[in-house]
C-alpha cells in the first residue's frame, strides 16, 4: 500500500506518516513535506523517483504526471485499466494526503500583491484530491489533519479504511476543493471587476428544532469570516438550545447595541425594541429600559454592552426573559442567573469595528445582497430647519432616538425622553399610524411633555407634526426629502417646535 503525502498544513503529519509506516505503508512525498519527514526519521520516496521526471518551474509542476494520476484513477475492477498500468509500469497509489497552498490566508494580508496571490494558487493539490476522491472505492483521500486518527484506527482494525469512510472523505475533499476554487474565483473576479456571480460559503453551526413555526425545518450556518456582534461565534454559558426566532431576535438586538459606546441596554421582542436606554452604568440603563415597557419585555431578549454584574443580574432574575447577551458575565452574575435553567446566557464579542459587512436576504428563487446599515450620522444643531434651535438635552435625545429608530421596522417612530425610549411605533402602513402608537404609549406611561420624536423616513404630510404637538413633543428628527418638507417645517414653526433633518433615511423592511 502506498500513500502520497504533500501538505501545506503540517499539523500531525509526521506522526500520521510514522503510523502508516508502522502499518506497512510506503510514503511518497514532495518538496517541503518530504524534507520534514526525512528530518523526522520517516522513510520517504521522492515523487521524482515515481514519475521519473524532476520537479520543474519552481515546483509548479511535480505531480501532474500519468504515473501519479494513473495510479490514483485506475479502476481496480476493470481489466483494461489494470493492463494500461502494467503496460506503462504504473503502480497503484492507495491514499492521497494533501491540503492546499494557503490562498485564503495569503489574500487576507493587507499588502498582498497579485503576484503573491497567484503563486499561492495550488494546481497539483486539487488535481490529486479530485482524482483520489473520484476513485474513492479504492483510494483514501484525506485533506484534514483532524481525520488522521480515525484513518489510522480503521487501518489498524481492518487493514484499510472502510468504504463508508472513503465516501465521506471523498465528499470532504470535493467540498475542500470547491471552497478553495470559490475563494480563488471571488478574488480573481474582484480583480477583474466582474460581479455577475455570487459565491458564498457557510459552515453548519447547528440543526435547529424547527424554523419560525414547528412545521418548518431550519439550520443555522456560520460565515467563514468571524465578525463582532455575531451569534455565530457567541459562547452560550447557560440555558436551553437557541431557536430560529431566538436567533433572529437576538441578532436584531445586537445590531441596536452596536450603535452605542456609552453604557446601554435594549429589550427586544419580535425584532423591534420595546425598551432601550443609556445610563451612567448598566444598572441605570437596565432600569430605564425596563421601565420603558414593563409589559412587552415579558418573554423578551436583553442585550447590554458592558459586563453583566451580580447587581444587575439580581434585578433581571425576577423577569421572564428568553435571552441575556453581554460581552462578559461576572462569576457572581452567572451564579445568580444559572438557577433559571431555560434562560439563555450568551457571551458575545462586542468589539467596535468599522469593517463593511454584507447582508444577505433570500427571496423566492433569488437573493438580495446589500451593505449592512451600520452608518449613522451624528445629529448636530446645524441640521436644524426650524426657527427654534434645539436645546442640548433635546439634541442628546435626538441622537439617541435617531440611533434607535433605524432598527425599528418601517414605518418607524420612536418617542424619547432623557436617554430612553418611552414609545415605539413599528411597521404601520402609514407614518402617522406609527406615531400614534408611540405617542399613546408614551402618554400612558406618564410622559406628556418635553418629548423628542424620531422618524426613520420623511414626513409626507404635516399630520405627524400636528399629532406630535398634541402629545407634548417639542423636538423632531427625521431624514427629510419629501416634496412637502416645507409643510412640516411651517407646522413645527407654528407650534414653536424644533426640527432637524439628517439627510439620511434608515428604512428597515
ChimeraX attribute file (.defattr): number of C-alpha atoms within 10 A of each C-alpha:
attribute: neighborCount
match mode: 1-to-1
recipient: residues
	/A:1	15
	/A:2	19
	/A:3	22
	/A:4	25
	/A:5	22
	/A:6	26
	/A:7	23
	/A:8	13
	/A:9	16
	/A:10	14
	/A:11	12
	/A:12	12
	/A:13	19
	/A:14	18
	/A:15	15
	/A:16	18
	/A:17	23
	/A:18	18
	/A:19	19
	/A:20	20
	/A:21	18
	/A:22	11
	/A:23	15
	/A:24	12
	/A:25	16
	/A:26	19
	/A:27	24
	/A:28	23
	/A:29	26
	/A:30	21
	/A:31	14
	/A:32	13
	/A:33	20
	/A:34	22
	/A:35	15
	/A:36	16
	/A:37	20
	/A:38	15
	/A:39	11
	/A:40	12
	/A:41	11
	/A:42	18
	/A:43	17
	/A:44	20
	/A:45	17
	/A:46	18
	/A:47	24
	/A:48	15
	/A:49	10
	/A:50	17
	/A:51	17
	/A:52	11
	/A:53	13
	/A:54	15
	/A:55	17
	/A:56	9
	/A:57	8
	/A:58	7
	/A:59	12
	/A:60	14
	/A:61	14
	/A:62	19
	/A:63	26
	/A:64	16
	/A:65	15
	/A:66	14
	/A:67	20
	/A:68	21
	/A:69	19
	/A:70	20
	/A:71	22
	/A:72	29
	/A:73	22
	/A:74	25
	/A:75	18
	/A:76	13
	/A:77	9
	/A:78	9
	/A:79	11
	/A:80	12
	/A:81	15
	/A:82	18
	/A:83	13
	/A:84	13
	/A:85	18
	/A:86	11
	/A:87	9
	/A:88	11
	/A:89	10
	/A:90	21
	/A:91	18
	/A:92	22
	/A:93	25
	/A:94	21
	/A:95	25
	/A:96	25
	/A:97	24
	/A:98	24
	/A:99	23
	/A:100	21
	/A:101	19
	/A:102	16
	/A:103	20
	/A:104	15
	/A:105	10
	/A:106	18
	/A:107	19
	/A:108	10
	/A:109	9
	/A:110	7
	/A:111	9
	/A:112	11
	/A:113	11
	/A:114	12
	/A:115	8
	/A:116	13
	/A:117	19
	/A:118	14
	/A:119	13
	/A:120	17
	/A:121	20
	/A:122	18
	/A:123	14
	/A:124	19
	/A:125	23
	/A:126	22
	/A:127	15
	/A:128	23
	/A:129	27
	/A:130	23
	/A:131	22
	/A:132	30
	/A:133	28
	/A:134	19
	/A:135	20
	/A:136	25
	/A:137	16
	/A:138	24
	/A:139	29
	/A:140	28
	/A:141	31
	/A:142	25
	/A:143	24
	/A:144	17
	/A:145	17
	/A:146	11
	/A:147	12
	/A:148	18
	/A:149	13
	/A:150	12
	/A:151	20
	/A:152	19
	/A:153	14
	/A:154	14
	/A:155	15
	/A:156	15
	/A:157	10
	/A:158	10
	/A:159	12
	/A:160	19
	/A:161	20
	/A:162	15
	/A:163	14
	/A:164	11
	/A:165	16
	/A:166	23
	/A:167	19
	/A:168	15
	/A:169	22
	/A:170	26
	/A:171	16
	/A:172	18
	/A:173	24
	/A:174	17
	/A:175	12
	/A:176	19
	/A:177	19
	/A:178	14
	/A:179	16
	/A:180	19
	/A:181	16
	/A:182	16
	/A:183	18
	/A:184	20
	/A:185	15
	/A:186	17
	/A:187	17
	/A:188	15
	/A:189	14
	/A:190	11
	/A:191	10
	/A:192	9
	/A:193	9
	/A:194	10
	/A:195	9
	/A:196	6
	/A:197	8
	/A:198	10
	/A:199	9
	/A:200	10
	/A:201	13
	/A:202	12
	/A:203	11
	/A:204	11
	/A:205	13
	/A:206	14
	/A:207	14
	/A:208	14
	/A:209	15
	/A:210	15
	/A:211	16
	/A:212	13
	/A:213	11
	/A:214	9
	/A:215	8
	/A:216	9
	/A:217	13
	/A:218	17
	/A:219	14
	/A:220	18
	/A:221	14
	/A:222	16
	/A:223	14
	/A:224	10
	/A:225	7
	/A:226	10
	/A:227	16
	/A:228	17
	/A:229	23
	/A:230	16
	/A:231	21
	/A:232	20
	/A:233	16
	/A:234	18
	/A:235	15
	/A:236	16
	/A:237	14
	/A:238	20
	/A:239	18
	/A:240	14
	/A:241	13
	/A:242	17
	/A:243	18
	/A:244	19
	/A:245	15
	/A:246	20
	/A:247	16
	/A:248	14
	/A:249	21
	/A:250	29
	/A:251	17
	/A:252	20
	/A:253	26
	/A:254	23
	/A:255	17
	/A:256	25
	/A:257	24
	/A:258	19
	/A:259	17
	/A:260	17
	/A:261	11
	/A:262	14
	/A:263	20
	/A:264	29
	/A:265	33
	/A:266	29
	/A:267	31
	/A:268	25
	/A:269	21
	/A:270	14
	/A:271	21
	/A:272	23
	/A:273	32
	/A:274	26
	/A:275	27
	/A:276	32
	/A:277	30
	/A:278	26
	/A:279	19
	/A:280	10
	/A:281	13
	/A:282	23
	/A:283	21
	/A:284	17
	/A:285	24
	/A:286	27
	/A:287	18
	/A:288	24
	/A:289	28
	/A:290	26
	/A:291	18
	/A:292	26
	/A:293	22
	/A:294	13
	/A:295	11
	/A:296	15
	/A:297	24
	/A:298	16
	/A:299	15
	/A:300	23
	/A:301	26
	/A:302	30
	/A:303	25
	/A:304	29
	/A:305	24
	/A:306	19
	/A:307	17
	/A:308	24
	/A:309	18
	/A:310	18
	/A:311	13
	/A:312	18
	/A:313	20
	/A:314	14
	/A:315	12
	/A:316	18
	/A:317	16
	/A:318	10
	/A:319	14
	/A:320	14
	/A:321	19
	/A:322	21
	/A:323	25
	/A:324	22
	/A:325	28
	/A:326	22
	/A:327	19
	/A:328	21
	/A:329	20
	/A:330	13
	/A:331	11
	/A:332	15
	/A:333	19
	/A:334	18
	/A:335	13
	/A:336	18
	/A:337	22
	/A:338	17
	/A:339	12
	/A:340	15
	/A:341	10
	/A:342	15
	/A:343	20
	/A:344	22
	/A:345	24
	/A:346	22
	/A:347	20
	/A:348	22
	/A:349	19
	/A:350	20
	/A:351	11
	/A:352	12
	/A:353	12
	/A:354	7
	/A:355	9
	/A:356	11
	/A:357	12
	/A:358	10
	/A:359	11
	/A:360	11
	/A:361	9
	/A:362	9
	/A:363	8
	/A:364	5
	/A:365	5
	/A:366	7
	/A:367	10
	/A:368	9
	/A:369	11
	/A:370	10
	/A:371	10
	/A:372	12
	/A:373	16
	/A:374	16
	/A:375	12
	/A:376	15
	/A:377	12
	/A:378	14
	/A:379	22
	/A:380	16
	/A:381	15
	/A:382	11
	/A:383	17
	/A:384	18
	/A:385	19
	/A:386	21
	/A:387	15
	/A:388	15
	/A:389	19
	/A:390	23
	/A:391	12
	/A:392	11
	/A:393	14
	/A:394	23
	/A:395	22
	/A:396	18
	/A:397	27
	/A:398	31
	/A:399	20
	/A:400	27
	/A:401	29
	/A:402	29
	/A:403	24
	/A:404	32
	/A:405	31
	/A:406	24
	/A:407	24
	/A:408	27
	/A:409	20
	/A:410	23
	/A:411	25
	/A:412	31
	/A:413	35
	/A:414	30
	/A:415	31
	/A:416	32
	/A:417	25
	/A:418	18
	/A:419	23
	/A:420	26
	/A:421	33
	/A:422	32
	/A:423	29
	/A:424	30
	/A:425	29
	/A:426	23
	/A:427	17
	/A:428	16
	/A:429	11
	/A:430	13
	/A:431	24
	/A:432	24
	/A:433	17
	/A:434	23
	/A:435	29
	/A:436	19
	/A:437	18
	/A:438	24
	/A:439	29
	/A:440	19
	/A:441	19
	/A:442	26
	/A:443	15
	/A:444	11
	/A:445	14
	/A:446	10
	/A:447	20
	/A:448	15
	/A:449	15
	/A:450	16
	/A:451	25
	/A:452	31
	/A:453	34
	/A:454	29
	/A:455	31
	/A:456	29
	/A:457	25
	/A:458	22
	/A:459	24
	/A:460	18
	/A:461	17
	/A:462	18
	/A:463	16
	/A:464	21
	/A:465	26
	/A:466	17
	/A:467	15
	/A:468	24
	/A:469	19
	/A:470	11
	/A:471	18
	/A:472	18
	/A:473	25
	/A:474	21
	/A:475	28
	/A:476	27
	/A:477	26
	/A:478	25
	/A:479	20
	/A:480	24
	/A:481	16
	/A:482	14
	/A:483	11
	/A:484	14
	/A:485	17
	/A:486	15
	/A:487	17
	/A:488	23
	/A:489	21
	/A:490	17
	/A:491	18
	/A:492	25
	/A:493	16
	/A:494	12
	/A:495	15
	/A:496	16
	/A:497	22
	/A:498	24
	/A:499	30
	/A:500	25
	/A:501	22
	/A:502	20
	/A:503	13
	/A:504	16
	/A:505	18
	/A:506	23
	/A:507	17
	/A:508	17
	/A:509	9
